[in-house]
């Protein structure tokens, strides 16, 4: 008899185990399947910096959280409905994220004394009263997988590596999801090691059948597809969206893409992604250090290519001097900063948005540089494309900010039409542009951009460099008045980019009590909180800034329309400082610096507090 | 000789002269600086290379030598300290048709830019690197550099004497896999010009160390190799396939004694030319080149001048171009729309 299916609106699942247990892999598969059947989905991979920390240790726990819904969602969820743990350490690290009465699936085979001790448990929590407020399912995942695969040719160690698919099979059953997409993926993944295809598929099926057969699981759940705008969709991670955005900018501008990089978490996936696309003419160069990586981008820009470099905070610190060279030389490069928790090496696999002031100010001298930030995984495509557009149009380095949370998080993306992409026109100077001496700092009167003259162009031979240069001619100059003038021109050029920024979109109330002002990867949590208050009819709005330097022209006016400006940030208040000093207003910060994204309830708590204050006045 | 990528001046076009390569900027090195001579020889050689001047790019870092691009009427980029190799790599990669020249000094290339220098050598871009070695930081007024001799007194930063062991730029370049390594002297115009030309003709990274005087902060450095009256006894000219003979009367030679170089007198009746080391600049093995490079570290040995090594290896930019070509043949020319729709997609209507 078929077991009953319960309709629910949304679910949040967290897979956790040792780094080698394959939690990331089955999390990604569950995400793919869920997106393909039409739910909205958001993910949060959470893994340690160690590639393989000691087995069973708290330090080695790797997790993958996904939230899916029949409605539009913006975050990977605060608390989980289902927690799958492969060992006691995973339970210890993640139990606090499970909702009361939530489902806990534990691989009981791994709850032996040694693993319990490693996780700091005196006694087996599965046997004690510690978990009474949850629905606990003890599953002998290791033994069941071994029994399933005992007739295969695989060694026990190899068989044990299939147990994550047994677990995935269970979850697919629990949420009534088809197994076919995962099977297809397994076949592709192990195309060169075909001996692993059948066993992984067998484990997947066995996990599925186990739930169907065993009396433990009495009910399964279904989440209907979410309403999406018409279009063609795919699932995409932020770093991959960045890769596609860069290739699109290269393609649409006709400029060859040269990407210089040095390996660093969490930016390396952009290098890996781009390196696959040589057939798009993409040149990737893994350089000897961060400085060389930005150096090749600058050289490529001087030669007339789209020069791009990517890194994270520590790498940006090293690149600062070279970025400043591109600034004064007025060459178009794009610098991607996929932020992680600092300072110094900090927490390389945890998210944060604490490099904003570094990007604003972390260079010697007066050094204005445009900054564009992406707000969610798929937004990386548009935001990095916009960074390229600004760089080329205004002949300036542009910083593109992303972070680990959106860089590695995934969600469905409505694939844009190529015709929707803004134009990027290099407008190179030609030999015809000059009849006498070429003037490399003669500016466009509207944008203040200087000419871009490629080496190889007859008659435009010129010299540039890091020394202050004379207005118009570009010759080296120590003239005091000229220096001040050049400083002002460079600032004014960046300020004029605001003329390109479309009117700011305010979600919710257009004026009223509270404006939630955010930037970057906090979009999901802030928008979810805003939606909740707007649904209650409260006068709360949300503005999420893509352009951080310059700010949009209409921002000053928008800020005046609300009684309180609340700025949630995963730092100690960096946009907060900029807004307060730029607009002389008493904005309030909501700050979290734990290497973890906001929970929506954390925002609710602060917003409720402010609302109360407003009522009292 | 493989064809250079750098496009040639069309037949019949007016030939360029030295003056075509002079920029309108006043040259501002100290009077009698060795850099004047290097600049003049470069401006004399470039018209002989047969390439249009708009295809030539000079890129420098920071230091006295790095002002060089401002004085050349070509494309030029005066960048930041030590980083010229990285920017030159980007310039060359984005347009392999350009003739790219890096101008650097001992501090710029070997101290702050040491890492970039060795990696440039191993990548083997078709780039020419001229290192002006005056064994001192001139622009910052007289500190010891990575090529200053140990114990040497530098009145600013080593008043009692430098403690560092100096780098040998040629040994470093050879250890990094450089395919063309040469040495010349600022004021030996007739030697420097052919070296510049050979560096240009070599396909791959060409490295020339140029001994250079700093009249202000390290006057008379390399005096024995630079001055006419000394140089015949203190330098030995390297010629491919020729024995290592030197001296005013060609009366001395270098032979191998164990693993050490030894100066022998060819007039003493005991030694003949057949005892001497014969130079082979095309040897794939770097033992001989390393041995010759090490001679300048050995007291009382003449310093070899000329081409130490010149071998053909694939250039980075050509390998990259080949990867792009192969990938395009295999996967077809990139189709952006197809790329955006790559993988599993679904329609919502």
Interface residues (C-beta under 8 A of the other chain):
Chain A: X32 X35 X36 X38 X181 X228 X229 X230 X231 X232 X233 X234 X235 X244 X247 X248 X251 X252 X256 X258 X260 X277 X278 X279 X280 X281 X283 X285 X287 X288 X289 X291 X292 X293 X294 X295 X296 X297 X298 X299 X300 X301 X302 X303 X304 X305 X307 X321 X322 X325 X329 X415 X416 X418 X437 X454 X455 X456 X457 X458 X459 X460 X461 X462 X463 X464 X465 X466 X467 X475 X476
Chain B: X23 X24 X25 X52 X53 X54 X55 X56 X57 X59 X62 X69 X70 X72 X73 X74 X75 X76 X77 X78 X79 X80 X83 X85 X86 X87 X88 X89 X90 X91 X92 X93 X94 X95 X97 X98 X115 X116 X119 X320 X323 X324 X326 X327 X328 X330 X331 X332 X333 X334 X336 X337 X339 X340 X341 X342 X343 X344 X345 X346 X347 X348 X349
